[in-house]
Amino acid sequence: MALWISGAKFTNGLGDNFYYKKARGEFAIVSVGVKNYQQDAITVDKSCFKLVDMETGTQYSPSAEGQLAFDMSYDNSSTLIQLNPGLKMSMWVVFDVPESLLNRKMGLLGRGGFTGRDVLMDFGEIKFKRM
């Protein structure tokens, strides 16, 4: 299984007229790719990811409210996806974090499926850009 980060943006609110959610800090929205190299299907869910402040080690879980607003607005519903061997997918994961965090060195802790091992990915040259 392979994981990668392909983009990052931020905003202080997500949604539309039907459902809008304002962030308590800023919504950090990360594009994540997954490819299954295993011999059987894996289950991929946004809850398998955590945003990590690489300077302090602090971990941030996905925001259920922000994720719902984003998914409804951008047709990004990828919850509990069964990913068969040889296939890949991408999805956006939403975190509600302090605004000051967006200028720090960040990482993404991910797990391929519920039983996979944790992998810490560096953002490298990818910077958060305002939506």
N, C-alpha and C positions, 0 to 999 in steps of 0.2 A: 504494500500500500504506500502511496506517495501523497504528500500534502504540500501545497504551496500557497503563497499569498500573491494575488495579482492586482490588488488595488485597495485604496483606503480613502474614505471621505468622512466629513463630519458636518453636523448641523445641530441646531438647538431645538428642532421640532420635526416631526414626521407625520405624514398622513394626508388626508383630504377632507372634504366636507362631511363625509360619512363618519370617519374616525380619525381624530388628530390627537397626537400625544406630544406634549412639550417635555424636553429632557430636564432632569434635575440639574445636570451639568451640561454635557454635550453628548450627542449620540455619535459614537465612533462606529463607522460602518466598514467592515472589512470583507473583501472578496476573497473567498477561499476555494481552491481547487482540490479535488480528491480523485485519485485513480486507484482502482482495486487490482493489485497484482496477485492476490491470494487465489486459492483453488476453489473457494466458495464465496457466496454473497456476504457483504458486510452491511450493517445498518448504520447510516450516517444521519446524524442529527445535530442541530446547532448547539445543543447543550453539551456537545463533546468538545467545545472550544472555550478557551479563556484568554483574555487579553492580559499581557504581563508587562509591568513596568520593569524593564531590565536593570534599572539602577537600584530599585528597592526590593524587587522580587514580589511585589504586591500583585495579586491576581484578581481580575474582574470578570464576573460571569455575564453571559448574554442578558439583555433586557427583554423580558417577555412582552412588555407593553410596547416598547420601541420596535421590536421585531414584528409584532402584529400590525402596527401602523405601516411599517415598511412593506411587509408582505402584501397587505391589502392594496397599497398604492402602486406597487411595482410588479405584481404577480410573481413573487419570489417564494411561493410556498414549497419549501423543500424540508419538510419535517418527517423524520423516520423514513428515509429513502433507503430502499434495498438496492444496493449497487452490486451488480453481478461482476464476476471476474473479467478483466480486460476492459471494463468500461470506466469512463471518467465523467465527472460532473463539476459544476461550480455553483456557488451560492453566496449570498451576502449574509453576514452575521452582524447583529446590532448590539452594541454595548453602551450603557449610560455611565459616563466617566467624568471626573473633574476636568474642567477646561484646560488646566495647566498640564495635564498629562499628555496632551496632543503634541507638545514640543519636545518630549523626552524620547529616549531610545526605547522602542517597544518591541515586544515579541508576541507570538501567538502560540499558545499551548494547544495542541490538537491531538485527537485520538481517533483512529480509524475504527469506527464502530464502538460498541459499548464494552467490548472485551479487549480491544487493541491496546498497545502500549502508548504512553504519552510521548509526543514529539514536540520540541520547542523550536519554532521557526522564527528567524530574525527577519525584520521588515527590510533590511538592507537599504537600498536606495529609495524604497517606496515611502512617500511622505503623505500625511493626511492633508487632503485638499477640501476646502469648504464647498458644499453643494450649492 
